[in-house]
């Protein structure tokens, strides 16, 4: 069994896999990590390896504490990967994007696949039909857009995510909701269409914390899988154990 630890920008996700089968997953805040890892090992005593993906902050003391439980692999750019990485600056490629590209490669090993990860940021990652990671793009996520409007102006309020009732906002709040939500939907749909014009038979996978909110509102046909990153990390761990 494998333990997966994904330390993102806003939360930490724990998961347990038995081969390719996801047995357990949860999200938690960083201070509870060791406490929850202890509970996971009590529940799943056959865990023999763990992988840590830290795209957010995870202090070295915590990482060292994890090694008490089992062998721990720390994901970085030196990991063996099953596809060709054509990113011009591989050392700067985020570990979350490495994992997503891996999941895309295993999900569609001989197909063009675009992964859209909608979380703190929205990332786009393209794996071609010949098994080559080409790169993609990064833009602000939903909550970052709300925060930017508030932090970069003197009077706009900080709002919580809410679906706009109409395209045309008739108040400051509804105008913000329309701008943020419709803006990100137009961006994602537009980016997908541009990739579709370049790559034949493109499979698009939407993942990340805002998957459910966005998937119901996008016009393009997509596969929504909020666990896709965890699957990629499990594949990477298995690949490097071998």
Secondary structure, DSSP 8 states (H G I E B T S, - for coil): -EEEEEE-SS-EEEEEEETTEEEEEEEE-GGGHHHHHHHHHHH-TT--EEEEEESS---HHHHHHHTTTSEEEE--TTS--SSEE--TTGGGS-HHHHHHHHHHHHHTTTS-EEEEEESSEEEEEEE-TTSEEEEEEEEE-HHHHHHHHHHTSSS---------SSSS-SSHHHHHHIIIIIHHHHHHHHHHHHHHHHSTT-EEEEESTTHHHHHTT-SS--EE-TTHHHHHHHHHHHHHH-
